Amino acid sequence: MRSSHGAAHLKNQFASDNYAGICPEAWQAMAEANQGFANAYGEDRWTARACDLLRDFFETDCQVYFVFNGTAGNSLALASLCNSYHSVICHEIAHVETDECGAAEFFSNGTKILLVPGENGKIDLDAVAHTVTRRADIHYPKPKVLSITQATELGTVYSPSELQAIGACAHEFGMRLHMDGARLGNALAHLDRTPADLTWRAGVDVLTLGGTKNGMAVGEAVVFFDPALAEEFDYRCKQAGQLASKMRFLAAPWIGMLESGAYLRNAAHANRCAALLEERLRQIPGIDICYPRQANAVFVSLPPRVSQELERRGWRFYTFIGLGQARFMCSWQTCEADIDALAAEIRSLSTEA
Ligand SMILES: *Cc1c(COP(=O)(O)O)cnc(C)c1O
């Protein structure tokens, strides 16, 4: 590993929700699963229970697989839906495109990612239609999947009616709909709708459901709402090095988080923190909020001097997503004092001569 940047114990951090630790409910569930021997490779009772709880959560008989991270979940899900001569359509700033090092193309043996624009991180359906229909010949990689991110990379949330329209569009063009739900919890907390409404009832065929950013140590779930699509997915996971032998420790946290309600509670807390930060920042002259703040991220355009000085003083945040913008991400672990301190520091830097 590279040597770490800054202090060993980070405070004042708004870089990402994966900088947070493990929430108590996930930690406790791992401890409870740590009893003696259990069958390996997912043949244990915790894995069976976690799958059942996710079926309850989504109110449908879906197929569930636990993988180590979102890159694997997304790229293996997409690979399972495509042949090498197909294409996947996604937003130009989708994680699949910008942050997965070509994993989807790699695991699918060459499926091409086709990018479309869209405001506020949301896919533009006219652009999708254009991308699908502009060519119908064998010289063009055949569009097979539409992939969307909920909540989006810009902290916005697709509404239920937007999701319905996306699902209808994908299926009309003979495509499958994949959802990168690294932060689906945050979208659920924002919309106050059921997981079913925001996924399969809107046409989502396969979902990558985030656990890590919500408060788990490690692990995401790949959920197939059409069990036929999951055929041989277990082999794909194994070949990609994503079949955990001590699967119970990937699965148990889902039990703890779902049974206790922490999954939605953590997301709602992170969203509330972001709302509070937004409210504080809006009161500072010269600071602009860039997108509708709906989930747990606040994007702000900061004068470069303020941004550099904040970094120098030890605040951690991302500046590479929107150009000239700072992203402040809240998590289950963010507390009001952190928000107050950050807002106060931005205020004092912004009002300095
Ligand atoms: C964090 C994230 C992922 C998963 O990233 P990994 O580091 O591979 O776990 C996937 N999609 C989005 C939108 C993310 O923010």
The ligand as a Tripos MOL2 file, in Angstrom:
@<TRIPOS>MOLECULE
LIG
   15    15     1     0     0
SMALL
NO_CHARGES

@<TRIPOS>ATOM
      1 C1        -18.3490    3.6060   -4.1930 C.3       1 LIG1
      2 C2        -19.1470    3.3370   -5.4020 C.ar      1 LIG1
      3 C3        -19.1370    2.0680   -5.9960 C.ar      1 LIG1
      4 C4        -18.3160    0.9190   -5.4660 C.3       1 LIG1
      5 O1        -16.9540    1.1530   -5.4050 O.3       1 LIG1
      6 P1        -15.9060    0.0760   -4.8690 P.3       1 LIG1
      7 O2        -14.7740    0.9070   -4.4200 O.co2     1 LIG1
      8 O3        -15.5540   -0.7920   -6.0100 O.co2     1 LIG1
      9 O4        -16.5680   -0.6950   -3.7820 O.co2     1 LIG1
     10 C5        -19.9450    1.8660   -7.0940 C.ar      1 LIG1
     11 N1        -20.7100    2.8520   -7.5940 N.ar      1 LIG1
     12 C6        -20.7480    4.0720   -7.0430 C.ar      1 LIG1
     13 C7        -21.6460    5.1170   -7.6150 C.3       1 LIG1
     14 C8        -19.9440    4.3550   -5.9450 C.ar      1 LIG1
     15 O5        -19.9830    5.5750   -5.4110 O.3       1 LIG1
@<TRIPOS>BOND
     1     1     2 1
     2     2     3 ar
     3     2    14 ar
     4     3     4 1
     5     3    10 ar
     6     4     5 1
     7     5     6 1
     8     6     7 2
     9     6     8 1
    10     6     9 1
    11    10    11 ar
    12    11    12 ar
    13    12    13 1
    14    12    14 ar
    15    14    15 1
@<TRIPOS>SUBSTRUCTURE
     1 LIG1         1 GROUP 0 **** ****
